[in-house]
Every structure is written in C-alpha cells, then in structure tokens.
Amino acid sequence: MAKKEAAAVIKPPKSRLRDHYESVVVPELRKEFGYRSVMQVPRLEKIVVNMGVGGALKDAKLLENSIRDMTAVTGQKPVVTTSTKSISNFRVREGDKIGCKVTLRGERMYHFLDKLITVVFPRLRDFQGLPSKSFDGRGNYALGLKEQLVFPEINYDTFDRIRGMDIVICTTAPNDQEAKAFLRLMGMPIKE
C-alpha cells in the first residue's frame, strides 16, 4: 500500500508586528489596565479594506483595475460588492457591482498593518497623525485613504485613475480607551 503524503502547507513567516505585540504590547497593556489573563489583552481581530468604484456601472474595466490594485496591495483576492437596494439618484439598481473588499486575518493582517504604519503613513503628504475621533465605541478604528498610489505595490505606469479606500481595523478591545492604547503601542500614529 502506498502511503498518501499530506500536502505541505506553506505558512507565511511570522510578522515583525506580531512579535512586537507578544513581547512589548501584551506586558505593557497588562500592567496599564490590570488584566489578570493574557486572553483579556486586546488583539487584532481583522482588517477590512473596502474600495468603492463609482463608474463601475458604465465601464467594467474600472472594477477590474480596482480588483488588480487591491490584490497587489493586500496580497489577497478581493470580493466584488453589490448594491443591496436601488437608489435612483445614483442610478444604481439592486444587485449592481459597485466595488470590492478584502477581509484580512492572521499573518496577512499583521503584514498589512505593518506596511501601513511603516511605509504608507510616512508617504502621505502633510500627514500630521490619525484623528482620535475615528473609533466606533466598541474598539474598532476606521480610516480612509484618498489615493492608492501611496502603496509601493501600485505601479505608477499601469494605474488608470486615483481611487480611495476605507480601512477598518477591528480589535477585541471592549471600549475606545483600551483600543486607543493598544493601537498606539502597536505603532499607529494616533493624535491626542
């Protein structure tokens, strides 16, 4: 009998930001907030990157280019989002393709956040830090970028138009105060 060999699963290397979380952030937050267990310490749950494409109804190529850009930026193929209801002022019908989104978890999430902190934010023009009012009350933080060209993966010669994107960082923190302390220790440049 021939033995069936299990397919080797290739895991991405452990990210630098995850090491920083385990060695610096967890002890610091346990000391600051008095957590008794390591499981009480806030951690990243997921990062959702959304890109709306306004002209996708008239030109399907715009949606394809958005998918190409988001795949290059996140390292994961996005899901096409569709309209849930008809809006006559925008000439959108229910079921029309209006954008794309990616939900990052695990190592890809840590790699994306590390790239956002170390590469993207320093490349933003007139960047003074992130506003501290963008928390939702449950420990999640939302931010928007006006152009995708700040990511190094986007080739300036191949892009067709400037598109913005929304990034939502979901944490397990129960409130905004703990989420703000957690994200600051992770390296997010959040203003006071």
MARPAKOL-878181 format. One record per residue (C-alpha): residue number from 0; x, y, z; residue in one letter. Coordinates in nm, 2 decimals, decimal comma. Each point is the difference from the previous one (the first is absolute). Layout:
% residues N
<site><num>NUM</num><east>X</east><north>Y</north><up>Z</up><residu>A</residu></site>
...
This chain:
% residues 192
<site><num>0</num><east>0,00</east><north>0,00</north><up>0,00</up><residu>M</residu></site>
<site><num>1</num><east>0,13</east><north>0,34</north><up>-0,09</up><residu>A</residu></site>
<site><num>2</num><east>-0,02</east><north>0,26</north><up>0,27</up><residu>K</residu></site>
<site><num>3</num><east>-0,18</east><north>0,31</north><up>-0,08</up><residu>K</residu></site>
<site><num>4</num><east>0,22</east><north>0,30</north><up>0,07</up><residu>E</residu></site>
<site><num>5</num><east>-0,17</east><north>0,30</north><up>0,14</up><residu>A</residu></site>
<site><num>6</num><east>0,04</east><north>0,32</north><up>-0,21</up><residu>A</residu></site>
<site><num>7</num><east>0,25</east><north>0,23</north><up>0,17</up><residu>A</residu></site>
<site><num>8</num><east>-0,17</east><north>0,32</north><up>0,12</up><residu>V</residu></site>
<site><num>9</num><east>0,22</east><north>0,30</north><up>-0,05</up><residu>I</residu></site>
<site><num>10</num><east>-0,04</east><north>0,24</north><up>0,28</up><residu>K</residu></site>
<site><num>11</num><east>0,11</east><north>0,36</north><up>-0,04</up><residu>P</residu></site>
<site><num>12</num><east>0,28</east><north>0,10</north><up>0,23</up><residu>P</residu></site>
<site><num>13</num><east>-0,09</east><north>0,15</north><up>0,33</up><residu>K</residu></site>
<site><num>14</num><east>-0,03</east><north>0,38</north><up>-0,03</up><residu>S</residu></site>
<site><num>15</num><east>0,21</east><north>0,25</north><up>0,18</up><residu>R</residu></site>
<site><num>16</num><east>-0,31</east><north>0,17</north><up>0,14</up><residu>L</residu></site>
<site><num>17</num><east>-0,13</east><north>-0,32</north><up>0,15</up><residu>R</residu></site>
<site><num>18</num><east>0,33</east><north>-0,05</north><up>0,18</up><residu>D</residu></site>
<site><num>19</num><east>-0,03</east><north>0,36</north><up>0,12</up><residu>H</residu></site>
<site><num>20</num><east>-0,35</east><north>-0,07</north><up>0,13</up><residu>Y</residu></site>
<site><num>21</num><east>0,10</east><north>-0,31</north><up>0,19</up><residu>E</residu></site>
<site><num>22</num><east>0,32</east><north>0,15</north><up>0,16</up><residu>S</residu></site>
<site><num>23</num><east>-0,08</east><north>0,36</north><up>0,06</up><residu>V</residu></site>
<site><num>24</num><east>-0,38</east><north>0,08</north><up>-0,04</up><residu>V</residu></site>
<site><num>25</num><east>-0,14</east><north>-0,28</north><up>0,21</up><residu>V</residu></site>
<site><num>26</num><east>0,22</east><north>0,06</north><up>0,31</up><residu>P</residu></site>
<site><num>27</num><east>-0,06</east><north>0,38</north><up>-0,02</up><residu>E</residu></site>
<site><num>28</num><east>-0,38</east><north>-0,03</north><up>-0,03</up><residu>L</residu></site>
<site><num>29</num><east>-0,01</east><north>-0,25</north><up>0,28</up><residu>R</residu></site>
<site><num>30</num><east>0,18</east><north>0,24</north><up>0,22</up><residu>K</residu></site>
<site><num>31</num><east>-0,20</east><north>0,31</north><up>-0,10</up><residu>E</residu></site>
<site><num>32</num><east>-0,35</east><north>-0,15</north><up>0,02</up><residu>F</residu></site>
<site><num>33</num><east>0,06</east><north>-0,28</north><up>0,25</up><residu>G</residu></site>
<site><num>34</num><east>-0,11</east><north>-0,29</north><up>-0,21</up><residu>Y</residu></site>
<site><num>35</num><east>0,03</east><north>-0,33</north><up>0,19</up><residu>R</residu></site>
<site><num>36</num><east>0,01</east><north>-0,22</north><up>-0,30</up><residu>S</residu></site>
<site><num>37</num><east>0,19</east><north>0,03</north><up>-0,33</up><residu>V</residu></site>
<site><num>38</num><east>-0,33</east><north>-0,07</north><up>-0,18</up><residu>M</residu></site>
<site><num>39</num><east>-0,15</east><north>0,33</north><up>0,14</up><residu>Q</residu></site>
<site><num>40</num><east>0,26</east><north>0,20</north><up>-0,19</up><residu>V</residu></site>
<site><num>41</num><east>-0,14</east><north>0,16</north><up>-0,31</up><residu>P</residu></site>
<site><num>42</num><east>0,12</east><north>-0,14</north><up>-0,33</up><residu>R</residu></site>
<site><num>43</num><east>-0,06</east><north>0,04</north><up>-0,37</up><residu>L</residu></site>
<site><num>44</num><east>-0,30</east><north>-0,19</north><up>-0,13</up><residu>E</residu></site>
<site><num>45</num><east>-0,01</east><north>0,10</north><up>-0,36</up><residu>K</residu></site>
<site><num>46</num><east>0,07</east><north>0,28</north><up>-0,25</up><residu>I</residu></site>
<site><num>47</num><east>-0,26</east><north>0,08</north><up>-0,26</up><residu>V</residu></site>
<site><num>48</num><east>0,11</east><north>0,20</north><up>-0,31</up><residu>V</residu></site>
<site><num>49</num><east>-0,28</east><north>0,14</north><up>-0,22</up><residu>N</residu></site>
<site><num>50</num><east>0,02</east><north>0,18</north><up>-0,33</up><residu>M</residu></site>
<site><num>51</num><east>-0,31</east><north>0,14</north><up>-0,16</up><residu>G</residu></site>
<site><num>52</num><east>0,00</east><north>0,05</north><up>-0,38</up><residu>V</residu></site>
<site><num>53</num><east>-0,24</east><north>0,27</north><up>-0,11</up><residu>G</residu></site>
<site><num>54</num><east>0,02</east><north>-0,06</north><up>-0,37</up><residu>G</residu></site>
<site><num>55</num><east>-0,01</east><north>-0,38</north><up>0,00</up><residu>A</residu></site>
<site><num>56</num><east>-0,35</east><north>0,00</north><up>-0,14</up><residu>L</residu></site>
<site><num>57</num><east>0,10</east><north>0,17</north><up>-0,32</up><residu>K</residu></site>
<site><num>58</num><east>0,35</east><north>-0,15</north><up>-0,04</up><residu>D</residu></site>
<site><num>59</num><east>0,07</east><north>-0,35</north><up>0,13</up><residu>A</residu></site>
<site><num>60</num><east>0,38</east><north>0,06</north><up>-0,06</up><residu>K</residu></site>
<site><num>61</num><east>0,00</east><north>0,24</north><up>0,30</up><residu>L</residu></site>
<site><num>62</num><east>-0,11</east><north>-0,28</north><up>0,23</up><residu>L</residu></site>
<site><num>63</num><east>0,26</east><north>-0,24</north><up>-0,14</up><residu>E</residu></site>
<site><num>64</num><east>0,27</east><north>0,26</north><up>0,06</up><residu>N</residu></site>
<site><num>65</num><east>-0,12</east><north>0,05</north><up>0,36</up><residu>S</residu></site>
<site><num>66</num><east>0,02</east><north>-0,37</north><up>0,06</up><residu>I</residu></site>
<site><num>67</num><east>0,35</east><north>-0,01</north><up>-0,15</up><residu>R</residu></site>
<site><num>68</num><east>0,12</east><north>0,29</north><up>0,22</up><residu>D</residu></site>
<site><num>69</num><east>-0,16</east><north>-0,14</north><up>0,32</up><residu>M</residu></site>
<site><num>70</num><east>0,15</east><north>-0,35</north><up>-0,07</up><residu>T</residu></site>
<site><num>71</num><east>0,34</east><north>0,16</north><up>-0,03</up><residu>A</residu></site>
<site><num>72</num><east>-0,04</east><north>0,21</north><up>0,32</up><residu>V</residu></site>
<site><num>73</num><east>-0,14</east><north>-0,27</north><up>0,23</up><residu>T</residu></site>
<site><num>74</num><east>0,13</east><north>-0,32</north><up>-0,15</up><residu>G</residu></site>
<site><num>75</num><east>-0,34</east><north>-0,16</north><up>-0,01</up><residu>Q</residu></site>
<site><num>76</num><east>-0,27</east><north>0,00</north><up>-0,27</up><residu>K</residu></site>
<site><num>77</num><east>-0,29</east><north>0,23</north><up>0,08</up><residu>P</residu></site>
<site><num>78</num><east>-0,37</east><north>-0,08</north><up>0,00</up><residu>V</residu></site>
<site><num>79</num><east>-0,22</east><north>0,21</north><up>-0,23</up><residu>V</residu></site>
<site><num>80</num><east>-0,26</east><north>0,19</north><up>0,19</up><residu>T</residu></site>
<site><num>81</num><east>-0,35</east><north>0,06</north><up>-0,13</up><residu>T</residu></site>
<site><num>82</num><east>-0,27</east><north>0,25</north><up>0,07</up><residu>S</residu></site>
<site><num>83</num><east>-0,26</east><north>-0,12</north><up>0,25</up><residu>T</residu></site>
<site><num>84</num><east>-0,27</east><north>0,24</north><up>-0,11</up><residu>K</residu></site>
<site><num>85</num><east>-0,09</east><north>0,23</north><up>-0,29</up><residu>S</residu></site>
<site><num>86</num><east>0,08</east><north>0,37</north><up>0,03</up><residu>I</residu></site>
<site><num>87</num><east>-0,14</east><north>0,20</north><up>-0,29</up><residu>S</residu></site>
<site><num>88</num><east>0,21</east><north>0,31</north><up>0,07</up><residu>N</residu></site>
<site><num>89</num><east>0,32</east><north>-0,19</north><up>-0,05</up><residu>F</residu></site>
<site><num>90</num><east>-0,15</east><north>-0,21</north><up>-0,29</up><residu>R</residu></site>
<site><num>91</num><east>0,08</east><north>-0,32</north><up>0,20</up><residu>V</residu></site>
<site><num>92</num><east>-0,22</east><north>-0,31</north><up>-0,01</up><residu>R</residu></site>
<site><num>93</num><east>-0,01</east><north>-0,28</north><up>0,24</up><residu>E</residu></site>
<site><num>94</num><east>0,27</east><north>-0,25</north><up>-0,08</up><residu>G</residu></site>
<site><num>95</num><east>0,23</east><north>0,24</north><up>-0,19</up><residu>D</residu></site>
<site><num>96</num><east>0,37</east><north>-0,05</north><up>0,05</up><residu>K</residu></site>
<site><num>97</num><east>0,12</east><north>0,31</north><up>0,19</up><residu>I</residu></site>
<site><num>98</num><east>0,34</east><north>-0,08</north><up>0,15</up><residu>G</residu></site>
<site><num>99</num><east>0,22</east><north>-0,26</north><up>0,16</up><residu>C</residu></site>
<site><num>100</num><east>0,12</east><north>-0,09</north><up>0,35</up><residu>K</residu></site>
<site><num>101</num><east>0,25</east><north>-0,23</north><up>0,18</up><residu>V</residu></site>
<site><num>102</num><east>-0,01</east><north>-0,13</north><up>0,35</up><residu>T</residu></site>
<site><num>103</num><east>0,35</east><north>-0,07</north><up>0,13</up><residu>L</residu></site>
<site><num>104</num><east>0,07</east><north>-0,24</north><up>0,29</up><residu>R</residu></site>
<site><num>105</num><east>0,30</east><north>-0,17</north><up>0,14</up><residu>G</residu></site>
<site><num>106</num><east>0,35</east><north>0,08</north><up>-0,12</up><residu>E</residu></site>
<site><num>107</num><east>-0,12</east><north>0,19</north><up>-0,31</up><residu>R</residu></site>
<site><num>108</num><east>-0,18</east><north>0,24</north><up>0,24</up><residu>M</residu></site>
<site><num>109</num><east>0,32</east><north>0,06</north><up>0,20</up><residu>Y</residu></site>
<site><num>110</num><east>0,21</east><north>0,05</north><up>-0,32</up><residu>H</residu></site>
<site><num>111</num><east>-0,26</east><north>0,25</north><up>-0,14</up><residu>F</residu></site>
<site><num>112</num><east>-0,01</east><north>0,20</north><up>0,33</up><residu>L</residu></site>
<site><num>113</num><east>0,38</east><north>0,00</north><up>0,02</up><residu>D</residu></site>
<site><num>114</num><east>0,02</east><north>0,13</north><up>-0,36</up><residu>K</residu></site>
<site><num>115</num><east>-0,27</east><north>0,26</north><up>0,07</up><residu>L</residu></site>
<site><num>116</num><east>0,19</east><north>0,13</north><up>0,31</up><residu>I</residu></site>
<site><num>117</num><east>0,36</east><north>-0,01</north><up>-0,14</up><residu>T</residu></site>
<site><num>118</num><east>-0,04</east><north>0,07</north><up>-0,37</up><residu>V</residu></site>
<site><num>119</num><east>-0,34</east><north>0,16</north><up>-0,08</up><residu>V</residu></site>
<site><num>120</num><east>-0,05</east><north>0,26</north><up>0,27</up><residu>F</residu></site>
<site><num>121</num><east>0,35</east><north>0,15</north><up>-0,05</up><residu>P</residu></site>
<site><num>122</num><east>-0,07</east><north>0,04</north><up>-0,37</up><residu>R</residu></site>
<site><num>123</num><east>-0,32</east><north>0,20</north><up>0,05</up><residu>L</residu></site>
<site><num>124</num><east>0,02</east><north>0,37</north><up>-0,08</up><residu>R</residu></site>
<site><num>125</num><east>-0,04</east><north>0,23</north><up>0,30</up><residu>D</residu></site>
<site><num>126</num><east>-0,06</east><north>-0,29</north><up>0,24</up><residu>F</residu></site>
<site><num>127</num><east>-0,04</east><north>0,12</north><up>0,36</up><residu>Q</residu></site>
<site><num>128</num><east>-0,13</east><north>-0,32</north><up>0,15</up><residu>G</residu></site>
<site><num>129</num><east>-0,33</east><north>-0,18</north><up>0,01</up><residu>L</residu></site>
<site><num>130</num><east>-0,31</east><north>0,15</north><up>0,17</up><residu>P</residu></site>
<site><num>131</num><east>-0,09</east><north>-0,15</north><up>0,33</up><residu>S</residu></site>
<site><num>132</num><east>-0,38</east><north>0,05</north><up>-0,07</up><residu>K</residu></site>
<site><num>133</num><east>-0,02</east><north>-0,28</north><up>-0,25</up><residu>S</residu></site>
<site><num>134</num><east>-0,08</east><north>-0,27</north><up>0,26</up><residu>F</residu></site>
<site><num>135</num><east>-0,35</east><north>-0,15</north><up>-0,01</up><residu>D</residu></site>
<site><num>136</num><east>-0,05</east><north>-0,05</north><up>0,38</up><residu>G</residu></site>
<site><num>137</num><east>0,07</east><north>-0,38</north><up>-0,02</up><residu>R</residu></site>
<site><num>138</num><east>0,38</east><north>0,01</north><up>-0,05</up><residu>G</residu></site>
<site><num>139</num><east>0,01</east><north>0,01</north><up>-0,38</up><residu>N</residu></site>
<site><num>140</num><east>0,18</east><north>0,27</north><up>-0,20</up><residu>Y</residu></site>
<site><num>141</num><east>-0,09</east><north>0,13</north><up>-0,35</up><residu>A</residu></site>
<site><num>142</num><east>0,22</east><north>0,21</north><up>-0,23</up><residu>L</residu></site>
<site><num>143</num><east>-0,01</east><north>0,09</north><up>-0,36</up><residu>G</residu></site>
<site><num>144</num><east>0,27</east><north>0,05</north><up>-0,26</up><residu>L</residu></site>
<site><num>145</num><east>-0,06</east><north>0,24</north><up>-0,29</up><residu>K</residu></site>
<site><num>146</num><east>0,22</east><north>-0,18</north><up>-0,25</up><residu>E</residu></site>
<site><num>147</num><east>0,14</east><north>-0,34</north><up>-0,05</up><residu>Q</residu></site>
<site><num>148</num><east>0,34</east><north>0,12</north><up>-0,14</up><residu>L</residu></site>
<site><num>149</num><east>0,15</east><north>0,03</north><up>0,35</up><residu>V</residu></site>
<site><num>150</num><east>0,04</east><north>-0,38</north><up>0,00</up><residu>F</residu></site>
<site><num>151</num><east>0,33</east><north>-0,11</north><up>-0,15</up><residu>P</residu></site>
<site><num>152</num><east>-0,16</east><north>-0,29</north><up>-0,18</up><residu>E</residu></site>
<site><num>153</num><east>-0,20</east><north>0,23</north><up>-0,23</up><residu>I</residu></site>
<site><num>154</num><east>0,19</east><north>0,06</north><up>-0,32</up><residu>N</residu></site>
<site><num>155</num><east>-0,03</east><north>0,37</north><up>-0,10</up><residu>Y</residu></site>
<site><num>156</num><east>0,00</east><north>-0,09</north><up>-0,37</up><residu>D</residu></site>
<site><num>157</num><east>-0,28</east><north>-0,25</north><up>0,01</up><residu>T</residu></site>
<site><num>158</num><east>-0,26</east><north>0,17</north><up>0,21</up><residu>F</residu></site>
<site><num>159</num><east>-0,30</east><north>0,16</north><up>-0,18</up><residu>D</residu></site>
<site><num>160</num><east>-0,15</east><north>0,24</north><up>0,26</up><residu>R</residu></site>
<site><num>161</num><east>0,03</east><north>0,09</north><up>0,37</up><residu>I</residu></site>
<site><num>162</num><east>-0,23</east><north>-0,19</north><up>0,23</up><residu>R</residu></site>
<site><num>163</num><east>-0,03</east><north>0,02</north><up>0,37</up><residu>G</residu></site>
<site><num>164</num><east>-0,05</east><north>-0,28</north><up>0,25</up><residu>M</residu></site>
<site><num>165</num><east>-0,15</east><north>-0,05</north><up>0,34</up><residu>D</residu></site>
<site><num>166</num><east>0,19</east><north>-0,20</north><up>0,26</up><residu>I</residu></site>
<site><num>167</num><east>-0,17</east><north>-0,13</north><up>0,32</up><residu>V</residu></site>
<site><num>168</num><east>0,22</east><north>-0,15</north><up>0,27</up><residu>I</residu></site>
<site><num>169</num><east>-0,21</east><north>-0,22</north><up>0,22</up><residu>C</residu></site>
<site><num>170</num><east>0,14</east><north>-0,08</north><up>0,35</up><residu>T</residu></site>
<site><num>171</num><east>-0,13</east><north>-0,20</north><up>0,29</up><residu>T</residu></site>
<site><num>172</num><east>0,02</east><north>0,30</north><up>0,23</up><residu>A</residu></site>
<site><num>173</num><east>-0,32</east><north>0,07</north><up>0,19</up><residu>P</residu></site>
<site><num>174</num><east>0,02</east><north>0,38</north><up>-0,02</up><residu>N</residu></site>
<site><num>175</num><east>0,17</east><north>0,28</north><up>-0,18</up><residu>D</residu></site>
<site><num>176</num><east>0,25</east><north>0,08</north><up>0,28</up><residu>Q</residu></site>
<site><num>177</num><east>0,15</east><north>-0,35</north><up>0,00</up><residu>E</residu></site>
<site><num>178</num><east>0,00</east><north>-0,02</north><up>-0,38</up><residu>A</residu></site>
<site><num>179</num><east>0,18</east><north>0,34</north><up>-0,03</up><residu>K</residu></site>
<site><num>180</num><east>0,27</east><north>-0,12</north><up>0,25</up><residu>A</residu></site>
<site><num>181</num><east>0,03</east><north>-0,33</north><up>-0,19</up><residu>F</residu></site>
<site><num>182</num><east>0,03</east><north>0,16</north><up>-0,34</up><residu>L</residu></site>
<site><num>183</num><east>0,25</east><north>0,26</north><up>0,12</up><residu>R</residu></site>
<site><num>184</num><east>0,22</east><north>-0,27</north><up>0,15</up><residu>L</residu></site>
<site><num>185</num><east>-0,02</east><north>-0,18</north><up>-0,34</up><residu>M</residu></site>
<site><num>186</num><east>0,14</east><north>0,31</north><up>-0,16</up><residu>G</residu></site>
<site><num>187</num><east>-0,31</east><north>0,18</north><up>-0,15</up><residu>M</residu></site>
<site><num>188</num><east>0,07</east><north>0,37</north><up>0,00</up><residu>P</residu></site>
<site><num>189</num><east>-0,33</east><north>0,11</north><up>0,17</up><residu>I</residu></site>
<site><num>190</num><east>-0,01</east><north>0,36</north><up>0,12</up><residu>K</residu></site>
<site><num>191</num><east>-0,11</east><north>0,10</north><up>0,35</up><residu>E</residu></site>
